[in-house]
Amino acid sequence: MVNLNFESYFENTANKYYDPKCIVTILESILGNKLDDMKDEIYHTQIVVSEEQITAYLEKKFEEEAPELKRRLESPKPKRSGNIGAWTEEDIKASSQRFIDDFHAQRYYFEPYTLEYFKRYSNIVRNKVLLLLNIIEKIGNKDFLSIQDFMSELDIQLDENGNILREDIIRLIAPTLYNIDQFKEKVTKANDLSTYLTFQISKDSLYKKGLSEREIYPTESLQIKNLYYDYIKGNVPLSNNQKVELEDQQDRSMKKIAKILLDW
């Protein structure tokens, strides 16, 4: 993860207004790359590995790492049917060995949802990065009208000269850097065939852990208007004004609930 120490980019820690060009300059300095080049890189970076490549790789590793196990599973002994109480010691050992073999063979099994997970995750983050980069670029060019809705939604404050607050520069850059890092990490991991030897995920495994699909993916929105979810790094943090407004809403809701309970 890139260094998120912004102090060297500002005159002091006061939340003063800066020329909007600063937001592009700071981002490019931290990334060591031009904004247009970063947009182009994010747009064109793709998960290129296929199910066929993954399956072939796992099959090859199975043969290299556990040839005897592979042979046993390809030519299994007939399963003993009937009353388990009538099984011989050899039958019990054979059944136990099959269970152990199946367990170890899971390492070489391709779960298709794993690749789907990487693709969905990276696409969500890609879209957020490109949107954030576009907003930052428009601010830097003082093209505020085209992103007016986003600025209002995120509570980005400008003065009469179109300058932007230090706090808002950081609020936009921090999640942008985090999402770029997450995007590159997911795509790199997905394109590395060795990943599928050590990482598997399926819908069944999620449900068994009491999780839903929604819980394993980042939010598609840039910001969550909720005080309890303001810690999520990939989202634009709430502004101080937004926090005060949400706290006021929360207080009003609590007072209404309290009045209802007292009048019950």
C-alpha positions as CSV (number, residue, x, y, z in Angstrom):
1,M,0.0,0.0,0.0
2,V,1.3,3.4,-0.9
3,N,2.3,5.8,1.9
4,L,-0.6,7.9,3.0
5,N,1.3,10.6,4.8
6,F,0.0,13.8,3.3
7,E,1.7,16.3,5.6
8,S,4.5,17.1,3.2
9,Y,2.0,18.2,0.6
10,F,0.4,21.0,2.6
11,E,1.7,24.1,4.3
12,N,0.3,23.0,7.7
13,T,-2.4,20.9,9.2
14,A,-5.1,23.6,9.1
15,N,-8.1,22.8,7.0
16,K,-7.6,25.6,4.6
17,Y,-8.5,26.0,0.9
18,Y,-6.0,25.1,-1.9
19,D,-5.9,25.5,-5.6
20,P,-7.8,22.5,-7.1
21,K,-4.8,21.7,-9.3
22,C,-3.2,20.5,-6.1
23,I,-5.4,17.4,-5.9
24,V,-4.0,16.1,-9.2
25,T,-0.4,17.1,-8.4
26,I,-0.5,15.3,-5.0
27,L,-2.1,12.1,-6.5
28,E,0.4,12.0,-9.3
29,S,3.3,12.6,-6.9
30,I,2.2,9.7,-4.6
31,L,1.6,7.3,-7.5
32,G,4.7,8.3,-9.5
33,N,2.4,8.3,-12.6
34,K,0.3,10.7,-14.6
35,L,-3.4,10.6,-14.0
36,D,-4.2,9.9,-17.7
37,D,-1.7,7.0,-17.7
38,M,-3.2,5.6,-14.5
39,K,-6.7,5.7,-15.9
40,D,-5.5,4.0,-19.1
41,E,-3.6,1.3,-17.0
42,I,-6.6,0.6,-14.8
43,Y,-9.0,0.4,-17.8
44,H,-6.9,-2.0,-19.7
45,T,-5.6,-4.2,-16.9
46,Q,-7.7,-7.4,-17.1
47,I,-7.9,-10.9,-15.6
48,V,-6.8,-12.9,-18.6
49,V,-6.5,-16.4,-17.1
50,S,-9.2,-18.9,-18.2
51,E,-10.9,-21.8,-16.5
52,E,-9.2,-24.2,-18.9
53,Q,-5.7,-22.8,-18.0
54,I,-6.4,-23.1,-14.3
55,T,-7.8,-26.7,-14.6
56,A,-4.8,-27.7,-16.7
57,Y,-2.4,-26.2,-14.2
58,L,-4.0,-27.9,-11.2
59,E,-4.0,-31.2,-13.1
60,K,-0.3,-30.8,-13.8
61,K,0.5,-29.9,-10.2
62,F,-1.6,-32.9,-9.0
63,E,0.6,-35.2,-11.1
64,E,3.8,-33.5,-10.0
65,E,3.0,-33.3,-6.2
66,A,0.8,-36.3,-5.5
67,P,1.0,-38.9,-8.3
68,E,0.1,-41.9,-6.1
69,L,-2.9,-40.0,-4.7
70,K,-4.0,-39.2,-8.3
71,R,-3.7,-42.8,-9.3
72,R,-5.8,-44.0,-6.4
73,L,-8.6,-41.6,-7.2
74,E,-8.5,-42.4,-10.9
75,S,-8.7,-46.1,-10.2
76,P,-10.6,-46.5,-6.9
77,K,-11.3,-49.8,-5.3
78,P,-15.0,-50.8,-5.4
79,K,-16.9,-49.4,-2.5
80,R,-18.2,-51.9,0.0
81,S,-22.0,-51.8,0.2
82,G,-24.4,-53.3,2.7
83,N,-24.5,-53.2,6.5
84,I,-21.5,-51.3,7.9
85,G,-21.5,-53.7,10.8
86,A,-20.5,-56.4,8.4
87,W,-17.4,-54.6,7.1
88,T,-14.0,-56.1,7.6
89,E,-11.0,-54.2,8.9
90,E,-9.8,-53.9,5.4
91,D,-13.1,-52.3,4.3
92,I,-12.9,-49.8,7.1
93,K,-9.3,-48.9,6.2
94,A,-10.2,-48.5,2.5
95,S,-13.2,-46.2,3.3
96,S,-11.0,-44.1,5.6
97,Q,-8.3,-43.9,3.0
98,R,-10.8,-42.7,0.4
99,F,-12.0,-40.0,2.8
100,I,-8.4,-38.8,3.4
101,D,-7.6,-38.9,-0.3
102,D,-10.7,-36.9,-1.2
103,F,-9.7,-34.3,1.4
104,H,-6.1,-33.9,0.1
105,A,-7.3,-33.9,-3.5
106,Q,-9.4,-30.8,-2.9
107,R,-6.1,-28.8,-3.2
108,Y,-6.2,-29.6,-7.0
109,Y,-9.9,-29.1,-7.6
110,F,-10.9,-25.9,-9.4
111,E,-13.9,-24.2,-7.9
112,P,-15.3,-22.0,-10.7
113,Y,-16.8,-19.4,-8.3
114,T,-13.2,-18.6,-7.3
115,L,-12.5,-17.0,-10.7
116,E,-15.9,-15.4,-10.7
117,Y,-15.1,-13.9,-7.3
118,F,-11.9,-12.3,-8.6
119,K,-13.6,-10.9,-11.7
120,R,-16.5,-9.4,-9.8
121,Y,-14.3,-8.0,-7.1
122,S,-11.9,-6.4,-9.5
123,N,-14.7,-5.0,-11.7
124,I,-16.3,-3.3,-8.8
125,V,-13.0,-1.7,-7.7
126,R,-12.0,-0.8,-11.2
127,N,-15.3,1.2,-11.7
128,K,-14.8,3.0,-8.4
129,V,-11.2,3.9,-9.2
130,L,-12.1,5.2,-12.7
131,L,-15.0,7.2,-11.2
132,L,-12.8,8.7,-8.5
133,L,-10.0,9.5,-11.0
134,N,-12.5,11.2,-13.2
135,I,-13.8,13.3,-10.3
136,I,-10.3,14.3,-9.3
137,E,-9.4,15.2,-12.9
138,K,-12.5,17.3,-13.2
139,I,-11.8,19.1,-10.0
140,G,-8.2,19.7,-11.0
141,N,-9.4,21.2,-14.3
142,K,-12.1,23.3,-12.5
143,D,-14.7,21.5,-14.5
144,F,-17.1,21.5,-11.5
145,L,-20.4,21.7,-13.4
146,S,-20.0,18.2,-15.0
147,I,-19.5,16.6,-11.5
148,Q,-21.8,18.8,-9.5
149,D,-24.0,16.0,-8.4
150,F,-21.0,14.0,-7.1
151,M,-19.6,17.0,-5.3
152,S,-22.9,17.6,-3.6
153,E,-23.4,14.0,-2.7
154,L,-19.9,13.7,-1.2
155,D,-20.0,17.2,0.3
156,I,-16.9,18.5,-1.4
157,Q,-16.5,22.2,-0.4
158,L,-15.2,25.0,-2.6
159,D,-14.7,28.6,-1.9
160,E,-15.8,31.5,-4.1
161,N,-12.6,31.1,-6.2
162,G,-13.1,27.4,-6.8
163,N,-10.5,26.3,-4.3
164,I,-10.9,23.0,-2.4
165,L,-10.5,22.2,1.2
166,R,-7.4,20.3,2.4
167,E,-9.8,17.8,4.1
168,D,-11.6,17.1,0.9
169,I,-8.4,16.6,-1.1
170,I,-7.5,13.9,1.4
171,R,-11.0,12.4,1.5
172,L,-10.8,11.9,-2.3
173,I,-7.2,10.8,-2.7
174,A,-7.1,8.2,0.2
175,P,-9.8,5.9,-1.1
176,T,-8.5,6.3,-4.7
177,L,-5.1,5.0,-3.6
178,Y,-6.6,2.2,-1.6
179,N,-8.8,1.1,-4.4
180,I,-6.0,1.2,-6.9
181,D,-3.9,-1.0,-4.6
182,Q,-6.8,-3.4,-4.1
183,F,-7.5,-3.6,-7.9
184,K,-3.9,-4.4,-8.8
185,E,-3.6,-6.9,-6.0
186,K,-6.8,-8.8,-7.0
187,V,-5.9,-8.9,-10.7
188,T,-2.3,-10.0,-10.0
189,K,-3.5,-12.7,-7.7
190,A,-6.2,-13.9,-10.1
191,N,-3.7,-14.1,-13.0
192,D,-1.3,-16.2,-10.9
193,L,-2.2,-19.8,-11.5
194,S,-0.6,-20.9,-8.2
195,T,-3.3,-18.9,-6.4
196,Y,-5.8,-21.6,-7.2
197,L,-3.8,-24.2,-5.3
198,T,-4.2,-22.3,-2.0
199,F,-7.3,-20.3,-2.4
200,Q,-10.8,-21.6,-3.1
201,I,-14.2,-20.0,-2.5
202,S,-17.7,-21.2,-3.3
203,K,-21.2,-20.1,-2.5
204,D,-21.7,-23.2,-0.3
205,S,-18.6,-22.3,1.8
206,L,-19.9,-18.8,2.3
207,Y,-23.3,-20.0,3.4
208,K,-21.7,-22.5,5.8
209,K,-19.8,-19.6,7.4
210,G,-23.0,-17.6,7.7
211,L,-21.9,-15.1,5.0
212,S,-23.7,-13.7,2.0
213,E,-22.1,-12.7,-1.3
214,R,-22.7,-9.1,-0.5
215,E,-20.4,-9.4,2.5
216,I,-17.3,-10.5,0.5
217,Y,-17.4,-7.7,-2.1
218,P,-16.7,-4.0,-1.7
219,T,-19.6,-1.6,-2.0
220,E,-20.3,-0.2,-5.5
221,S,-21.1,3.2,-4.1
222,L,-18.4,5.8,-3.4
223,Q,-19.8,6.5,0.1
224,I,-22.1,5.0,2.7
225,K,-24.2,7.5,4.5
226,N,-23.9,5.7,7.9
227,L,-21.8,6.6,10.9
228,Y,-21.1,3.0,11.6
229,Y,-19.6,2.2,8.2
230,D,-17.3,5.3,7.9
231,Y,-14.3,3.1,8.6
232,I,-14.3,1.3,5.2
233,K,-11.1,2.4,3.4
234,G,-12.3,2.0,-0.1
235,N,-15.1,4.6,0.4
236,V,-14.9,8.3,0.6
237,P,-15.0,9.2,4.3
238,L,-17.9,11.3,5.6
239,S,-17.2,15.0,5.9
240,N,-17.5,16.7,9.3
241,N,-20.7,18.3,8.1
242,Q,-22.1,14.9,7.0
243,K,-21.2,13.4,10.4
244,V,-23.0,16.2,12.3
245,E,-26.1,15.9,10.0
246,L,-26.2,12.1,10.6
247,E,-25.7,12.5,14.3
248,D,-28.6,15.0,14.4
249,Q,-30.8,12.5,12.4
250,Q,-29.8,9.8,14.9
251,D,-30.6,12.0,17.9
252,R,-34.0,12.9,16.4
253,S,-34.8,9.2,15.7
254,M,-33.8,8.3,19.3
255,K,-36.0,11.0,20.7
256,K,-39.0,9.8,18.6
257,I,-38.5,6.3,19.8
258,A,-38.2,7.4,23.4
259,K,-41.4,9.4,23.2
260,I,-43.2,6.5,21.7
261,L,-42.0,4.2,24.5
262,L,-43.0,6.8,27.1
263,D,-46.4,7.3,25.6
264,W,-47.1,3.5,25.3
